[in-house]
Amino acid sequence: MEDKQLGIMRVHVKRGINLAIRDSTTSDPYVVVTLGTQKVKTRVINSNCNPVWDEQLALTIKDVTDPIRMTVYDKDRFSGDDKMGDAEIDMRPFLEAHQMELDFQKLPNGCAIKRIRPGRTNCLAEESSITWSNGKIIQDMILRLRNVECGELEIVLELTDGPGCKGLGREGSKKTSWMQTKQLD
């Protein structure tokens, strides 16, 4: 099986909103982001249920059908870290926006390319827009955490090419390989 890299997904973990209390009156949260077998995490923010991480994490896309999984934990000094909820992101709608036959350079800054509504098949807390912003396609979203009494995460997705990546671009064979992958669903 080929182990081709398609691109780099940058996950900007902005902040947590109303995260669950796991210590006596607060929590010491951090976020673990996984894609396939890759795992990256934010730093711990002590004593804060509304933390601002403002951290950029990067993951290599190898399979467009793999979801991005985000799990929030409470750091505990003397025992195992407590889970504070999780969310999953299907990156296919975001990647499909990159395939659209638009001249993105002619779009005004902040122009919405595609909107995704919250539903049973995603963890969106509210409608999310994929937009053209400062020469890039990004997706801003607020995710409602599952398996927990409360909490949301605000993140931004951005796709970039990396060294050795075959890309998900719109030209020629790159588009064909993306479309072939997409049709396997």
Accessible surface in RSA format (square Angstrom, percent):
REM  Atomic radii and reference values for relative SASA: ProtOr
REM  Chains: A
REM  Algorithm: Lee & Richards
REM  Probe-radius: 1.40
REM  Slices: 20
REM RES _ NUM      All-atoms   Total-Side   Main-Chain    Non-polar    All polar
REM                ABS   REL    ABS   REL    ABS   REL    ABS   REL    ABS   REL
RES MET A   1   238.74 123.6 149.99  99.3  88.75 211.3 128.15 109.0 110.59 146.5
RES GLU A   2   125.37  72.0 103.99  78.7  21.39  50.9  55.42 107.2  69.95  57.1
RES ASP A   3   106.33  74.5  80.32  79.9  26.01  61.5  35.69  84.0  70.64  70.4
RES LYS A   4   102.74  50.1  97.47  59.8   5.27  12.6  42.26  38.0  60.49  64.4
RES GLN A   5    60.59  33.9  59.16  43.2   1.43   3.4   6.33  13.5  54.25  41.1
RES LEU A   6    14.65   8.2  14.25  10.2   0.40   1.0  14.25  10.0   0.40   1.1
RES GLY A   7     0.28   0.3   0.00   N/A   0.28   0.3   0.28   0.8   0.00   0.0
RES ILE A   8    27.30  15.5  27.30  20.3   0.00   0.0  27.30  19.7   0.00   0.0
RES MET A   9     0.00   0.0   0.00   0.0   0.00   0.0   0.00   0.0   0.00   0.0
RES ARG A  10    89.83  37.7  89.49  45.6   0.34   0.8  13.82  18.9  76.01  46.1
RES VAL A  11     0.00   0.0   0.00   0.0   0.00   0.0   0.00   0.0   0.00   0.0
RES HIS A  12    32.26  17.6  32.26  22.4   0.00   0.0  23.94  24.7   8.32   9.7
RES VAL A  13     0.00   0.0   0.00   0.0   0.00   0.0   0.00   0.0   0.00   0.0
RES LYS A  14    61.05  29.8  60.50  37.1   0.55   1.3  32.75  29.5  28.30  30.1
RES ARG A  15    94.41  39.6  94.41  48.1   0.00   0.0  20.48  28.0  73.93  44.8
RES GLY A  16     1.22   1.5   0.00   N/A   1.22   1.5   0.00   0.0   1.22   2.7
RES ILE A  17    37.83  21.5  37.64  28.0   0.19   0.5  37.78  27.2   0.05   0.1
RES ASN A  18    89.25  61.5  88.82  85.8   0.42   1.0  20.03  48.2  69.22  66.9
RES LEU A  19     3.06   1.7   0.00   0.0   3.06   7.7   0.00   0.0   3.06   8.2
RES ALA A  20     1.06   1.0   0.00   0.0   1.06   2.4   1.06   1.5   0.00   0.0
RES ILE A  21    92.08  52.4  77.60  57.8  14.48  34.9  77.60  55.9  14.48  39.3
RES ARG A  22    76.17  32.0  51.95  26.5  24.22  57.7  19.95  27.3  56.22  34.1
RES ASP A  23    52.39  36.7  35.24  35.1  17.15  40.5  28.69  67.5  23.70  23.6
RES SER A  24   112.13  94.8  71.75  95.8  40.38  93.0  55.94 119.1  56.18  78.7
RES THR A  25   109.24  77.7  90.88  92.1  18.36  43.8  71.10  95.5  38.15  57.7
RES THR A  26    31.91  22.7  31.91  32.3   0.00   0.0  28.67  38.5   3.24   4.9
RES SER A  27     0.00   0.0   0.00   0.0   0.00   0.0   0.00   0.0   0.00   0.0
RES ASP A  28    25.64  18.0  25.64  25.5   0.00   0.0   0.69   1.6  24.94  24.9
RES PRO A  29     0.00   0.0   0.00   0.0   0.00   0.0   0.00   0.0   0.00   0.0
RES TYR A  30    18.11   8.5  18.11  10.3   0.00   0.0   3.50   2.6  14.62  18.0
RES VAL A  31     0.00   0.0   0.00   0.0   0.00   0.0   0.00   0.0   0.00   0.0
RES VAL A  32    16.40  10.8  15.67  14.2   0.73   1.7  15.67  13.6   0.73   2.0
RES VAL A  33     0.00   0.0   0.00   0.0   0.00   0.0   0.00   0.0   0.00   0.0
RES THR A  34    29.32  20.9  29.01  29.4   0.31   0.7  21.23  28.5   8.10  12.2
RES LEU A  35     3.69   2.1   3.15   2.3   0.54   1.4   3.68   2.6   0.01   0.0
RES GLY A  36    48.24  59.5   0.00   N/A  48.24  59.5  25.03  68.7  23.21  52.0
RES THR A  37   144.64 102.9 107.31 108.8  37.33  89.0  89.88 120.7  54.75  82.8
RES GLN A  38    46.53  26.0  39.41  28.8   7.11  16.9  31.12  66.2  15.41  11.7
RES LYS A  39   147.19  71.8 118.15  72.5  29.04  69.1  61.17  55.1  86.02  91.6
RES VAL A  40    43.59  28.7  37.04  33.5   6.54  15.8  43.59  37.9   0.00   0.0
RES LYS A  41   128.25  62.6 109.36  67.1  18.89  45.0  62.00  55.8  66.25  70.6
RES THR A  42     4.98   3.5   0.00   0.0   4.98  11.9   0.73   1.0   4.25   6.4
RES ARG A  43   122.97  51.6 111.08  56.6  11.89  28.3  70.87  96.9  52.10  31.6
RES VAL A  44    52.24  34.4  33.50  30.3  18.75  45.2  33.50  29.1  18.75  50.8
RES ILE A  45    29.78  16.9  27.67  20.6   2.12   5.1  29.78  21.4   0.00   0.0
RES ASN A  46   109.23  75.3  91.77  88.7  17.46  42.0  25.50  61.4  83.73  80.9
RES SER A  47    79.08  66.8  57.13  76.3  21.95  50.6  28.47  60.6  50.62  70.9
RES ASN A  48    52.96  36.5  49.15  47.5   3.81   9.2   6.20  14.9  46.76  45.2
RES CYS A  49    23.48  17.8  18.91  21.1   4.57  10.7  15.58  39.5   7.90   8.5
RES ASN A  50    87.41  60.3  77.91  75.3   9.50  22.9  27.09  65.2  60.33  58.3
RES PRO A  51     0.00   0.0   0.00   0.0   0.00   0.0   0.00   0.0   0.00   0.0
RES VAL A  52    92.12  60.6  82.07  74.3  10.05  24.2  82.07  71.3  10.05  27.3
RES TRP A  53     2.35   0.9   0.00   0.0   2.35   5.5   0.00   0.0   2.35   3.8
RES ASP A  54    94.36  66.1  74.96  74.6  19.40  45.9  17.35  40.8  77.01  76.8
RES GLU A  55    34.15  19.6  30.78  23.3   3.37   8.0  20.14  38.9  14.02  11.4
RES GLN A  56   110.22  61.6  81.91  59.9  28.31  67.4  46.85  99.7  63.36  48.1
RES LEU A  57    19.43  10.8  16.30  11.7   3.13   7.9  19.34  13.6   0.09   0.2
RES ALA A  58    46.97  43.2  28.59  44.1  18.38  41.8  28.78  40.5  18.19  48.2
RES LEU A  59     2.44   1.4   0.58   0.4   1.86   4.7   2.43   1.7   0.01   0.0
RES THR A  60    22.72  16.2  22.08  22.4   0.64   1.5   2.09   2.8  20.63  31.2
RES ILE A  61     0.02   0.0   0.00   0.0   0.02   0.1   0.02   0.0   0.00   0.0
RES LYS A  62    90.95  44.4  69.07  42.4  21.88  52.1  33.54  30.2  57.40  61.1
RES ASP A  63    57.58  40.3  54.15  53.9   3.44   8.1  19.76  46.5  37.83  37.7
RES VAL A  64     0.64   0.4   0.09   0.1   0.55   1.3   0.09   0.1   0.55   1.5
RES THR A  65    53.56  38.1  36.92  37.4  16.64  39.7  23.82  32.0  29.73  44.9
RES ASP A  66    43.23  30.3  42.35  42.2   0.88   2.1   2.18   5.1  41.06  40.9
RES PRO A  67    28.20  20.6  27.40  25.0   0.80   2.9  28.05  23.2   0.16   1.0
RES ILE A  68     0.00   0.0   0.00   0.0   0.00   0.0   0.00   0.0   0.00   0.0
RES ARG A  69   113.06  47.5 112.51  57.4   0.55   1.3  36.80  50.3  76.26  46.2
RES MET A  70     0.11   0.1   0.00   0.0   0.11   0.3   0.00   0.0   0.11   0.1
RES THR A  71    22.09  15.7  22.09  22.4   0.00   0.0   2.36   3.2  19.73  29.8
RES VAL A  72     0.00   0.0   0.00   0.0   0.00   0.0   0.00   0.0   0.00   0.0
RES TYR A  73    60.06  28.0  60.06  34.2   0.00   0.0  24.07  18.1  35.99  44.4
RES ASP A  74     0.00   0.0   0.00   0.0   0.00   0.0   0.00   0.0   0.00   0.0
RES LYS A  75    96.48  47.1  93.03  57.1   3.46   8.2  48.66  43.8  47.82  50.9
RES ASP A  76    25.33  17.7  17.71  17.6   7.62  18.0   7.74  18.2  17.60  17.5
RES ARG A  77   206.33  86.6 166.90  85.1  39.43  93.9  52.40  71.6 153.93  93.3
RES PHE A  78   192.01  96.1 152.55  94.5  39.46 102.7 159.10  96.5  32.91  94.2
RES SER A  79    77.06  65.1  58.11  77.6  18.95  43.7  52.73 112.3  24.34  34.1
RES GLY A  80    60.73  74.9   0.00   N/A  60.73  74.9  43.30 118.8  17.43  39.0
RES ASP A  81    47.75  33.4  21.04  20.9  26.71  63.2   9.17  21.6  38.58  38.5
RES ASP A  82    49.44  34.6  45.39  45.2   4.05   9.6  11.28  26.6  38.16  38.1
RES LYS A  83   103.45  50.5  88.27  54.2  15.18  36.1  48.47  43.6  54.98  58.6
RES MET A  84     0.00   0.0   0.00   0.0   0.00   0.0   0.00   0.0   0.00   0.0
RES GLY A  85     0.55   0.7   0.00   N/A   0.55   0.7   0.03   0.1   0.52   1.2
RES ASP A  86    13.83   9.7  13.83  13.8   0.00   0.0   9.10  21.4   4.72   4.7
RES ALA A  87     0.92   0.8   0.00   0.0   0.92   2.1   0.00   0.0   0.92   2.4
RES GLU A  88    53.61  30.8  50.28  38.0   3.33   7.9   6.73  13.0  46.88  38.3
RES ILE A  89     9.32   5.3   6.32   4.7   3.00   7.2   9.32   6.7   0.00   0.0
RES ASP A  90    63.60  44.6  47.61  47.4  15.99  37.8  24.69  58.1  38.91  38.8
RES MET A  91     0.49   0.3   0.08   0.1   0.42   1.0   0.20   0.2   0.29   0.4
RES ARG A  92    61.44  25.8  61.44  31.3   0.00   0.0   8.07  11.0  53.37  32.3
RES PRO A  93    32.31  23.5  32.31  29.4   0.00   0.0  32.31  26.7   0.00   0.0
RES PHE A  94     1.01   0.5   0.50   0.3   0.51   1.3   0.50   0.3   0.51   1.5
RES LEU A  95     0.00   0.0   0.00   0.0   0.00   0.0   0.00   0.0   0.00   0.0
RES GLU A  96    43.97  25.2  41.15  31.1   2.82   6.7   8.65  16.7  35.32  28.8
RES ALA A  97     0.17   0.2   0.00   0.0   0.17   0.4   0.17   0.2   0.00   0.0
RES HIS A  98    29.57  16.2  26.43  18.4   3.14   8.0  11.76  12.1  17.82  20.7
RES GLN A  99     9.27   5.2   5.59   4.1   3.68   8.8   5.69  12.1   3.58   2.7
RES MET A 100    68.14  35.3  60.56  40.1   7.59  18.1  67.09  57.0   1.05   1.4
RES GLU A 101   127.88  73.4  96.00  72.6  31.88  75.9  61.14 118.3  66.73  54.5
RES LEU A 102    66.48  37.0  60.27  43.1   6.21  15.6  64.89  45.6   1.60   4.3
RES ASP A 103    75.22  52.7  59.33  59.0  15.89  37.6  32.14  75.6  43.08  43.0
RES PHE A 104    14.06   7.0  12.99   8.0   1.07   2.8  12.99   7.9   1.07   3.1
RES GLN A 105   140.24  78.4 114.97  84.0  25.27  60.2  51.03 108.6  89.21  67.7
RES LYS A 106   170.19  83.0 137.93  84.6  32.25  76.8  91.18  82.1  79.01  84.2
RES LEU A 107    43.18  24.0  34.19  24.5   8.99  22.6  34.31  24.1   8.87  23.9
RES PRO A 108    93.50  68.1  81.91  74.7  11.60  42.2  93.25  77.0   0.26   1.6
RES ASN A 109   102.19  70.5  70.88  68.5  31.31  75.4  33.23  80.0  68.96  66.7
RES GLY A 110    48.28  59.5   0.00   N/A  48.28  59.5  27.42  75.2  20.86  46.7
RES CYS A 111    36.47  27.6  26.99  30.1   9.49  22.3   9.65  24.5  26.82  28.9
RES ALA A 112    37.03  34.1  13.13  20.3  23.91  54.4  13.13  18.5  23.91  63.3
RES ILE A 113    23.00  13.1   0.08   0.1  22.92  55.2   4.54   3.3  18.47  50.1
RES LYS A 114    64.87  31.6  57.44  35.2   7.43  17.7  48.74  43.9  16.13  17.2
RES ARG A 115   141.80  59.5 116.17  59.2  25.64  61.0  33.34  45.6 108.46  65.7
RES ILE A 116    29.55  16.8  26.90  20.0   2.65   6.4  29.55  21.3   0.00   0.0
RES ARG A 117   182.12  76.5 170.96  87.1  11.17  26.6  54.64  74.7 127.48  77.3
RES PRO A 118    61.04  44.5  40.23  36.7  20.81  75.6  40.40  33.4  20.64 128.3
RES GLY A 119    41.61  51.3   0.00   N/A  41.61  51.3  33.16  91.0   8.45  18.9
RES ARG A 120   247.66 104.0 204.10 104.0  43.55 103.7  89.15 121.8 158.51  96.1
RES THR A 121   135.52  96.4 102.84 104.3  32.68  77.9  85.73 115.2  49.79  75.3
RES ASN A 122    43.70  30.1  25.90  25.0  17.80  42.9  22.72  54.7  20.98  20.3
RES CYS A 123    11.07   8.4   4.34   4.8   6.73  15.8   6.18  15.7   4.89   5.3
RES LEU A 124    13.12   7.3   6.69   4.8   6.43  16.2   6.69   4.7   6.43  17.3
RES ALA A 125    21.06  19.4   3.42   5.3  17.64  40.1   3.42   4.8  17.64  46.7
RES GLU A 126    94.15  54.1  90.53  68.5   3.61   8.6  28.62  55.4  65.53  53.5
RES GLU A 127    77.24  44.3  56.16  42.5  21.08  50.2  23.49  45.4  53.75  43.9
RES SER A 128     1.76   1.5   0.21   0.3   1.55   3.6   1.76   3.7   0.00   0.0
RES SER A 129    26.41  22.3  22.64  30.2   3.76   8.7  14.31  30.5  12.10  16.9
RES ILE A 130     0.00   0.0   0.00   0.0   0.00   0.0   0.00   0.0   0.00   0.0
RES THR A 131    24.51  17.4  24.51  24.9   0.00   0.0  17.36  23.3   7.15  10.8
RES TRP A 132    20.58   8.3  20.58  10.0   0.00   0.0  11.16   6.0   9.42  15.3
RES SER A 133    23.77  20.1  21.69  28.9   2.09   4.8   3.42   7.3  20.35  28.5
RES ASN A 134   116.18  80.1  89.50  86.5  26.69  64.3  35.01  84.3  81.17  78.5
RES GLY A 135    45.53  56.1   0.00   N/A  45.53  56.1  20.37  55.9  25.15  56.3
RES LYS A 136    98.78  48.2  94.13  57.8   4.65  11.1  51.69  46.5  47.08  50.2
RES ILE A 137    10.75   6.1   6.45   4.8   4.30  10.4   6.45   4.6   4.30  11.7
RES ILE A 138    32.24  18.3  32.24  24.0   0.00   0.0  32.24  23.2   0.00   0.0
RES GLN A 139     7.44   4.2   7.44   5.4   0.00   0.0   0.00   0.0   7.44   5.6
RES ASP A 140    60.20  42.2  57.28  57.0   2.92   6.9  26.87  63.2  33.33  33.2
RES MET A 141     8.46   4.4   2.70   1.8   5.76  13.7   6.78   5.8   1.68   2.2
RES ILE A 142    29.95  17.0  29.06  21.7   0.89   2.1  29.06  20.9   0.89   2.4
RES LEU A 143     1.74   1.0   1.74   1.2   0.00   0.0   1.74   1.2   0.00   0.0
RES ARG A 144   126.63  53.2 125.64  64.0   0.99   2.4  49.31  67.4  77.32  46.9
RES LEU A 145     9.02   5.0   0.00   0.0   9.02  22.7   0.00   0.0   9.02  24.3
RES ARG A 146   101.53  42.6  95.33  48.6   6.20  14.8  52.45  71.7  49.08  29.7
RES ASN A 147   121.29  83.6  75.78  73.2  45.51 109.6  34.23  82.4  87.06  84.1
RES VAL A 148    32.13  21.1   0.19   0.2  31.95  77.0   8.25   7.2  23.88  64.8
RES GLU A 149   124.23  71.3  83.19  62.9  41.04  97.7  65.57 126.8  58.66  47.9
RES CYS A 150    44.10  33.4  33.12  36.9  10.98  25.8  28.37  71.9  15.74  17.0
RES GLY A 151     7.54   9.3   0.00   N/A   7.54   9.3   0.34   0.9   7.19  16.1
RES GLU A 152    40.86  23.5  40.86  30.9   0.00   0.0   9.94  19.2  30.92  25.2
RES LEU A 153     0.00   0.0   0.00   0.0   0.00   0.0   0.00   0.0   0.00   0.0
RES GLU A 154    26.74  15.4  26.74  20.2   0.00   0.0   1.01   2.0  25.74  21.0
RES ILE A 155     0.00   0.0   0.00   0.0   0.00   0.0   0.00   0.0   0.00   0.0
RES VAL A 156    16.72  11.0  16.03  14.5   0.68   1.7  16.03  13.9   0.68   1.9
RES LEU A 157     0.16   0.1   0.16   0.1   0.00   0.0   0.16   0.1   0.00   0.0
RES GLU A 158    27.02  15.5  27.02  20.4   0.00   0.0   3.55   6.9  23.47  19.2
RES LEU A 159    25.99  14.5  10.72   7.7  15.27  38.4  10.72   7.5  15.27  41.1
RES THR A 160    35.91  25.5  28.72  29.1   7.19  17.1  35.58  47.8   0.34   0.5
RES ASP A 161   106.96  74.9  79.60  79.2  27.36  64.7  29.15  68.6  77.81  77.6
RES GLY A 162    15.52  19.1   0.00   N/A  15.52  19.1   7.70  21.1   7.81  17.5
RES PRO A 163   131.08  95.5 108.21  98.6  22.86  83.1 121.36 100.2   9.72  60.4
RES GLY A 164    75.38  93.0   0.00   N/A  75.38  93.0  43.55 119.5  31.84  71.3
RES CYS A 165    24.43  18.5   0.00   0.0  24.43  57.4   0.32   0.8  24.11  26.0
RES LYS A 166    80.28  39.2  70.60  43.3   9.68  23.0  46.24  41.6  34.05  36.3
RES GLY A 167     2.36   2.9   0.00   N/A   2.36   2.9   2.00   5.5   0.36   0.8
RES LEU A 168     5.15   2.9   1.98   1.4   3.17   8.0   3.04   2.1   2.12   5.7
RES GLY A 169    26.58  32.8   0.00   N/A  26.58  32.8  24.19  66.4   2.40   5.4
RES ARG A 170    81.67  34.3  69.97  35.7  11.70  27.9  15.91  21.7  65.76  39.9
RES GLU A 171   103.14  59.2  95.78  72.5   7.36  17.5  68.81 133.1  34.33  28.0
RES GLY A 172    58.29  71.9   0.00   N/A  58.29  71.9  44.20 121.3  14.09  31.6
RES SER A 173    92.23  77.9  77.93 104.0  14.30  32.9  51.27 109.2  40.96  57.4
RES LYS A 174    73.23  35.7  70.72  43.4   2.51   6.0  35.77  32.2  37.46  39.9
RES LYS A 175    54.31  26.5  54.31  33.3   0.00   0.0  27.59  24.8  26.73  28.5
RES THR A 176    70.44  50.1  66.28  67.2   4.15   9.9  45.06  60.5  25.38  38.4
RES SER A 177    28.57  24.1  25.35  33.8   3.22   7.4  23.19  49.4   5.37   7.5
RES TRP A 178     3.38   1.4   0.56   0.3   2.82   6.6   3.22   1.7   0.16   0.3
RES MET A 179    57.12  29.6  57.09  37.8   0.03   0.1  47.68  40.5   9.45  12.5
RES GLN A 180   108.02  60.4 104.12  76.1   3.90   9.3  37.84  80.5  70.17  53.2
RES THR A 181    38.37  27.3  36.60  37.1   1.77   4.2  16.09  21.6  22.29  33.7
RES LYS A 182    71.65  35.0  67.16  41.2   4.49  10.7  35.36  31.8  36.29  38.7
RES GLN A 183   143.42  80.2 113.74  83.1  29.67  70.7  45.49  96.8  97.93  74.3
RES LEU A 184   151.16  84.2 118.33  84.7  32.83  82.5 122.05  85.7  29.11  78.3
RES ASP A 185   106.76  74.8  40.76  40.6  66.00 156.1  59.51 140.1  47.25  47.1
END  Absolute sums over single chains surface
CHAIN  1 A    10014.6       7863.0       2151.6       4908.7       5105.9
END  Absolute sums over all chains
TOTAL         10014.6       7863.0       2151.6       4908.7       5105.9
